[in-house]
Amino acid sequence: MTGIQGPAHKRNMTRRKVVVAGGAAVAVASVGGGIAVNAFASETSDSSTSSDASTETCYKLTSETTEGPYYIDADKLRQDITEDKEGIPLTLTLKVIDSETCKPIKNAAVDVWHCDALGIYSGYESLSTGAGGGAPTDAPSGTPSDAPTGEPPSGAPSGAPGGGGGGGHQEPTDDERYLRGTWKTDKSGHVTFKTIFPGWYQGRCVHIHVKVHVDGEWTDAGYEGGHTCHTGQFFFSEESVLASAEVEPYSTSTTTRTTLTEDTIYDQSGTTGGLLKLKYNKKKIEKGVHASITMGVDPDETHDGTDDAVQPGASASASAS
């Protein structure tokens, strides 16, 4: 497996190709019969998240994390990754900067992927734990399956493997590709995705996976070459997750929820660790959420997430999905 490599390895690139998907982008799934046109007109900031971009220290590297077992290369080139999945509309705005120079990185290929509102990953529906509370094959038996609350469930394993995939990559089991996509950063380093607020599954807090690829080439066929300079995960405040748990279909889940402080992948470092800044109407989160973060990366390094250090407190098995 490829580990963290220095600049000398920058030119030793492996070929990466993303196939362009045909057809028009699919609109974001509606919640409760429709989405308000001005979804964020009455938005309020989630005070439990990190400080805004104006106070960020741009020289800090964003934490590297495990890739997890459910990454699929050659995802669809698109910004709207919702397909027909139901859930709270989420606009995810990312900015990628060079952590040393603080300059934006343009034309980088950014991958995002996450589970649906009930904890299922596309491409791995038969392996995902899902909303029924079924424990993965390597989880302890007798794990409780209570409705989500603000407190960790009694006796719940800390950082138990989630999704049944263990720490290594799993081959896809189906052809579904919802809630996955790739798009390029603009000249200011920004890229935006339309998706839904993720759900949860046993052993992990609510999160989104991300990869940043640089030094490749955009062609008619997609994105080719280059290397992965960052593999990370984004996290959501407890306040926002508890609010989402009151909205269908999230409210129908009976899966034990791991809190942000329990999670063994999140390193508790706020923005540096991937904690998103969130804006939404706290009384009507179902109207939509806007999430944003600036990622500081080192474009000369290689971090593909298959052999990067797991965050403090995490066991090898806890790096699952």
Secondary structure as a PSIPRED ss2 file (coil, helix, strand):
# PSIPRED VFORMAT (PSIPRED V4.0)

   1 M C   1.000  0.000  0.000
   2 T C   1.000  0.000  0.000
   3 G C   1.000  0.000  0.000
   4 I C   1.000  0.000  0.000
   5 Q E   0.000  0.000  1.000
   6 G C   1.000  0.000  0.000
   7 P H   0.000  1.000  0.000
   8 A H   0.000  1.000  0.000
   9 H H   0.000  1.000  0.000
  10 K C   1.000  0.000  0.000
  11 R C   1.000  0.000  0.000
  12 N C   1.000  0.000  0.000
  13 M C   1.000  0.000  0.000
  14 T C   1.000  0.000  0.000
  15 R C   1.000  0.000  0.000
  16 R C   1.000  0.000  0.000
  17 K E   0.000  0.000  1.000
  18 V C   1.000  0.000  0.000
  19 V C   1.000  0.000  0.000
  20 V C   1.000  0.000  0.000
  21 A C   1.000  0.000  0.000
  22 G C   1.000  0.000  0.000
  23 G C   1.000  0.000  0.000
  24 A C   1.000  0.000  0.000
  25 A C   1.000  0.000  0.000
  26 V C   1.000  0.000  0.000
  27 A C   1.000  0.000  0.000
  28 V C   1.000  0.000  0.000
  29 A C   1.000  0.000  0.000
  30 S C   1.000  0.000  0.000
  31 V C   1.000  0.000  0.000
  32 G C   1.000  0.000  0.000
  33 G C   1.000  0.000  0.000
  34 G C   1.000  0.000  0.000
  35 I C   1.000  0.000  0.000
  36 A C   1.000  0.000  0.000
  37 V C   1.000  0.000  0.000
  38 N C   1.000  0.000  0.000
  39 A C   1.000  0.000  0.000
  40 F C   1.000  0.000  0.000
  41 A C   1.000  0.000  0.000
  42 S C   1.000  0.000  0.000
  43 E C   1.000  0.000  0.000
  44 T E   0.000  0.000  1.000
  45 S E   0.000  0.000  1.000
  46 D C   1.000  0.000  0.000
  47 S C   1.000  0.000  0.000
  48 S C   1.000  0.000  0.000
  49 T C   1.000  0.000  0.000
  50 S C   1.000  0.000  0.000
  51 S C   1.000  0.000  0.000
  52 D C   1.000  0.000  0.000
  53 A H   0.000  1.000  0.000
  54 S H   0.000  1.000  0.000
  55 T H   0.000  1.000  0.000
  56 E C   1.000  0.000  0.000
  57 T C   1.000  0.000  0.000
  58 C C   1.000  0.000  0.000
  59 Y C   1.000  0.000  0.000
  60 K C   1.000  0.000  0.000
  61 L C   1.000  0.000  0.000
  62 T C   1.000  0.000  0.000
  63 S C   1.000  0.000  0.000
  64 E C   1.000  0.000  0.000
  65 T C   1.000  0.000  0.000
  66 T C   1.000  0.000  0.000
  67 E C   1.000  0.000  0.000
  68 G C   1.000  0.000  0.000
  69 P C   1.000  0.000  0.000
  70 Y C   1.000  0.000  0.000
  71 Y C   1.000  0.000  0.000
  72 I C   1.000  0.000  0.000
  73 D C   1.000  0.000  0.000
  74 A C   1.000  0.000  0.000
  75 D C   1.000  0.000  0.000
  76 K C   1.000  0.000  0.000
  77 L E   0.000  0.000  1.000
  78 R C   1.000  0.000  0.000
  79 Q C   1.000  0.000  0.000
  80 D E   0.000  0.000  1.000
  81 I C   1.000  0.000  0.000
  82 T C   1.000  0.000  0.000
  83 E C   1.000  0.000  0.000
  84 D C   1.000  0.000  0.000
  85 K C   1.000  0.000  0.000
  86 E C   1.000  0.000  0.000
  87 G C   1.000  0.000  0.000
  88 I C   1.000  0.000  0.000
  89 P E   0.000  0.000  1.000
  90 L E   0.000  0.000  1.000
  91 T E   0.000  0.000  1.000
  92 L E   0.000  0.000  1.000
  93 T E   0.000  0.000  1.000
  94 L E   0.000  0.000  1.000
  95 K E   0.000  0.000  1.000
  96 V E   0.000  0.000  1.000
  97 I E   0.000  0.000  1.000
  98 D E   0.000  0.000  1.000
  99 S C   1.000  0.000  0.000
 100 E C   1.000  0.000  0.000
 101 T C   1.000  0.000  0.000
 102 C C   1.000  0.000  0.000
 103 K C   1.000  0.000  0.000
 104 P E   0.000  0.000  1.000
 105 I C   1.000  0.000  0.000
 106 K C   1.000  0.000  0.000
 107 N C   1.000  0.000  0.000
 108 A C   1.000  0.000  0.000
 109 A E   0.000  0.000  1.000
 110 V E   0.000  0.000  1.000
 111 D E   0.000  0.000  1.000
 112 V E   0.000  0.000  1.000
 113 W E   0.000  0.000  1.000
 114 H C   1.000  0.000  0.000
 115 C C   1.000  0.000  0.000
 116 D C   1.000  0.000  0.000
 117 A C   1.000  0.000  0.000
 118 L C   1.000  0.000  0.000
 119 G C   1.000  0.000  0.000
 120 I C   1.000  0.000  0.000
 121 Y C   1.000  0.000  0.000
 122 S C   1.000  0.000  0.000
 123 G C   1.000  0.000  0.000
 124 Y C   1.000  0.000  0.000
 125 E C   1.000  0.000  0.000
 126 S C   1.000  0.000  0.000
 127 L C   1.000  0.000  0.000
 128 S C   1.000  0.000  0.000
 129 T C   1.000  0.000  0.000
 130 G C   1.000  0.000  0.000
 131 A C   1.000  0.000  0.000
 132 G C   1.000  0.000  0.000
 133 G C   1.000  0.000  0.000
 134 G C   1.000  0.000  0.000
 135 A C   1.000  0.000  0.000
 136 P C   1.000  0.000  0.000
 137 T C   1.000  0.000  0.000
 138 D C   1.000  0.000  0.000
 139 A C   1.000  0.000  0.000
 140 P C   1.000  0.000  0.000
 141 S C   1.000  0.000  0.000
 142 G C   1.000  0.000  0.000
 143 T C   1.000  0.000  0.000
 144 P C   1.000  0.000  0.000
 145 S C   1.000  0.000  0.000
 146 D C   1.000  0.000  0.000
 147 A C   1.000  0.000  0.000
 148 P C   1.000  0.000  0.000
 149 T C   1.000  0.000  0.000
 150 G C   1.000  0.000  0.000
 151 E C   1.000  0.000  0.000
 152 P C   1.000  0.000  0.000
 153 P C   1.000  0.000  0.000
 154 S C   1.000  0.000  0.000
 155 G C   1.000  0.000  0.000
 156 A C   1.000  0.000  0.000
 157 P C   1.000  0.000  0.000
 158 S C   1.000  0.000  0.000
 159 G C   1.000  0.000  0.000
 160 A C   1.000  0.000  0.000
 161 P C   1.000  0.000  0.000
 162 G C   1.000  0.000  0.000
 163 G C   1.000  0.000  0.000
 164 G C   1.000  0.000  0.000
 165 G C   1.000  0.000  0.000
 166 G C   1.000  0.000  0.000
 167 G C   1.000  0.000  0.000
 168 G C   1.000  0.000  0.000
 169 H C   1.000  0.000  0.000
 170 Q C   1.000  0.000  0.000
 171 E C   1.000  0.000  0.000
 172 P C   1.000  0.000  0.000
 173 T C   1.000  0.000  0.000
 174 D C   1.000  0.000  0.000
 175 D C   1.000  0.000  0.000
 176 E C   1.000  0.000  0.000
 177 R C   1.000  0.000  0.000
 178 Y C   1.000  0.000  0.000
 179 L C   1.000  0.000  0.000
 180 R E   0.000  0.000  1.000
 181 G E   0.000  0.000  1.000
 182 T E   0.000  0.000  1.000
 183 W E   0.000  0.000  1.000
 184 K E   0.000  0.000  1.000
 185 T C   1.000  0.000  0.000
 186 D C   1.000  0.000  0.000
 187 K C   1.000  0.000  0.000
 188 S C   1.000  0.000  0.000
 189 G C   1.000  0.000  0.000
 190 H E   0.000  0.000  1.000
 191 V E   0.000  0.000  1.000
 192 T E   0.000  0.000  1.000
 193 F E   0.000  0.000  1.000
 194 K E   0.000  0.000  1.000
 195 T E   0.000  0.000  1.000
 196 I E   0.000  0.000  1.000
 197 F C   1.000  0.000  0.000
 198 P C   1.000  0.000  0.000
 199 G C   1.000  0.000  0.000
 200 W C   1.000  0.000  0.000
 201 Y E   0.000  0.000  1.000
 202 Q C   1.000  0.000  0.000
 203 G C   1.000  0.000  0.000
 204 R E   0.000  0.000  1.000
 205 C C   1.000  0.000  0.000
 206 V C   1.000  0.000  0.000
 207 H E   0.000  0.000  1.000
 208 I E   0.000  0.000  1.000
 209 H E   0.000  0.000  1.000
 210 V E   0.000  0.000  1.000
 211 K E   0.000  0.000  1.000
 212 V E   0.000  0.000  1.000
 213 H E   0.000  0.000  1.000
 214 V E   0.000  0.000  1.000
 215 D E   0.000  0.000  1.000
 216 G E   0.000  0.000  1.000
 217 E E   0.000  0.000  1.000
 218 W E   0.000  0.000  1.000
 219 T E   0.000  0.000  1.000
 220 D C   1.000  0.000  0.000
 221 A C   1.000  0.000  0.000
 222 G E   0.000  0.000  1.000
 223 Y E   0.000  0.000  1.000
 224 E E   0.000  0.000  1.000
 225 G E   0.000  0.000  1.000
 226 G E   0.000  0.000  1.000
 227 H E   0.000  0.000  1.000
 228 T E   0.000  0.000  1.000
 229 C E   0.000  0.000  1.000
 230 H E   0.000  0.000  1.000
 231 T E   0.000  0.000  1.000
 232 G E   0.000  0.000  1.000
 233 Q E   0.000  0.000  1.000
 234 F E   0.000  0.000  1.000
 235 F E   0.000  0.000  1.000
 236 F C   1.000  0.000  0.000
 237 S C   1.000  0.000  0.000
 238 E H   0.000  1.000  0.000
 239 E H   0.000  1.000  0.000
 240 S H   0.000  1.000  0.000
 241 V H   0.000  1.000  0.000
 242 L H   0.000  1.000  0.000
 243 A H   0.000  1.000  0.000
 244 S H   0.000  1.000  0.000
 245 A C   1.000  0.000  0.000
 246 E C   1.000  0.000  0.000
 247 V C   1.000  0.000  0.000
 248 E C   1.000  0.000  0.000
 249 P C   1.000  0.000  0.000
 250 Y H   0.000  1.000  0.000
 251 S H   0.000  1.000  0.000
 252 T H   0.000  1.000  0.000
 253 S C   1.000  0.000  0.000
 254 T C   1.000  0.000  0.000
 255 T C   1.000  0.000  0.000
 256 T C   1.000  0.000  0.000
 257 R C   1.000  0.000  0.000
 258 T C   1.000  0.000  0.000
 259 T C   1.000  0.000  0.000
 260 L C   1.000  0.000  0.000
 261 T C   1.000  0.000  0.000
 262 E C   1.000  0.000  0.000
 263 D C   1.000  0.000  0.000
 264 T C   1.000  0.000  0.000
 265 I C   1.000  0.000  0.000
 266 Y C   1.000  0.000  0.000
 267 D C   1.000  0.000  0.000
 268 Q C   1.000  0.000  0.000
 269 S C   1.000  0.000  0.000
 270 G H   0.000  1.000  0.000
 271 T H   0.000  1.000  0.000
 272 T H   0.000  1.000  0.000
 273 G H   0.000  1.000  0.000
 274 G C   1.000  0.000  0.000
 275 L E   0.000  0.000  1.000
 276 L C   1.000  0.000  0.000
 277 K E   0.000  0.000  1.000
 278 L E   0.000  0.000  1.000
 279 K E   0.000  0.000  1.000
 280 Y E   0.000  0.000  1.000
 281 N C   1.000  0.000  0.000
 282 K C   1.000  0.000  0.000
 283 K C   1.000  0.000  0.000
 284 K C   1.000  0.000  0.000
 285 I H   0.000  1.000  0.000
 286 E H   0.000  1.000  0.000
 287 K H   0.000  1.000  0.000
 288 G C   1.000  0.000  0.000
 289 V E   0.000  0.000  1.000
 290 H E   0.000  0.000  1.000
 291 A E   0.000  0.000  1.000
 292 S E   0.000  0.000  1.000
 293 I E   0.000  0.000  1.000
 294 T E   0.000  0.000  1.000
 295 M E   0.000  0.000  1.000
 296 G E   0.000  0.000  1.000
 297 V E   0.000  0.000  1.000
 298 D C   1.000  0.000  0.000
 299 P C   1.000  0.000  0.000
 300 D C   1.000  0.000  0.000
 301 E C   1.000  0.000  0.000
 302 T E   0.000  0.000  1.000
 303 H C   1.000  0.000  0.000
 304 D C   1.000  0.000  0.000
 305 G C   1.000  0.000  0.000
 306 T C   1.000  0.000  0.000
 307 D C   1.000  0.000  0.000
 308 D C   1.000  0.000  0.000
 309 A C   1.000  0.000  0.000
 310 V C   1.000  0.000  0.000
 311 Q C   1.000  0.000  0.000
 312 P C   1.000  0.000  0.000
 313 G C   1.000  0.000  0.000
 314 A C   1.000  0.000  0.000
 315 S C   1.000  0.000  0.000
 316 A C   1.000  0.000  0.000
 317 S H   0.000  1.000  0.000
 318 A H   0.000  1.000  0.000
 319 S H   0.000  1.000  0.000
 320 A C   1.000  0.000  0.000
 321 S C   1.000  0.000  0.000
